[in-house]
Amino acid sequence: MIFSQSLRRDLNSVAGVMFSTLFTIMVTTSLIRFLGRAATDRIGSADVVPLIAFSSIGYIPVLLVLTVFLSILMVLSRAWRDSEMVIWFASGQSLTAWLRPVLSFALPYAFIVGLIALVVSPWANRQITELRERFEQREDVSQVAAGQFRESRSSNRVFFVESVNKEQTEVSNVFVVQHDGDRMIVVASRGGKVENQPNGDRFLVLEDGRRYDGNWGGVEYSLMEFERYGVRLESSPGPAGAGNARSLTTPQLLADLSSPNLGELMSRIGLPVSVIVISLLAIPLAFVNPRLGRSFNIVTGLLIYFTYTNLNGLMRSWIAQDRVDFSLGVWISHAIILGIAVYLFHRRISLPTVSLGRLLALVRGLRPSRPRPQAG
């Protein structure tokens, strides 16, 4: 009991430090990535913080799986290095006796991972999809930034305005270039404002300006001065709903068992199972061989973990592409890693085999040598 409590305390302390480190690295990289997208106008600058928060929720299950694996591996490796395992084996305990305290540590994490993967992550993915759709459905005038050239959503119109009011309904010193095949229209205006029409259309009404109309590359352009000139603002229909399987709830996936939905369902089910499988693998993998160095098992464990993760991703893609049946792909990768864990348990528990010739040589070496008679 005292040993189990001490082991859980060590595992929880290492897991806390490990998760904090991994989570900080993930948030930092997400911040850099989203700021880069906001700088290139692929996402809204006001959406950076919500996108980081919702994306972090989706990464938490993967980080928890890696945290549990590294925590068990590091704590048990320290026990091997400090000869605590020698005391453990001398007291009559086997390596399999570590299963109960390790699983008691891993099971709560498996429950948390399952809850986030099955319930919380789909909700976070829906929020990310809605934010991106909302950004894509902005009207042309709302995409304009003061002092910058911006392209419209249909890629046939470029806006430049000197200033925009806070409500984004009035602009000043407007420059618009529009292409329609070989035809090019250039409009320059002192200012304008957004007006709503009874039929629901929205127009940017420019005042006191000029319009140049001609063919691209030509030398002749028609000039027209105007007091009011309307430019129809493009807007797409409202959100059609997220067709991405990541954004669907688990009951929705179960209601529509299409290949993409089965691939997503396999991924969600596999995350909590991975916590248990990878915890069992970490127990025999923590063995430290002084001849190979103290970090050899850590490096080997990371290689196995990333192979395991990639294999799960491969199975998910194959199920989504209908190349592998769901009944096979949902367990095959876990069975492979579990088989490796069973083999390592057997290797650590079993005594080394000794051949008959080696045994005879050992017996001869232990037999006392008789003095040879001296020739007289």
Secondary structure, DSSP 8 states (H G I E B T S, - for coil): -HHHHHHHHHHHHHHHHHHHHHHHHHHHHHHHHHHHHHHTTSS-GGGHHHHHHHHHHHHHHHHHHHHHHHHHHHHHHHHHHTTHHHHHHHTT--GGGGHHHHHHHHHHHHHHHHHIIIIIHHHHHHHHHHHHHHHHT--TGGG--TTSEEE-TTSSEEEEEEEE-TTS-EEEEEEEEEEETTEEEEEEEEEEEEEE-TTS-EEEEEEEEEEEEEETT-S-EEEEEEEEEEEE-----S------GGGS-HHHHHHS--HHHHHHHHHHHHHHHHHHHHHHHHHHHT---GGG-TTHHHHHHHHHHHHHHHHHHHHHHHHHTTSS-HHHHTTHHHHHHHHHHHHHHHHHHS-----HHHHHHHHHHHS---------
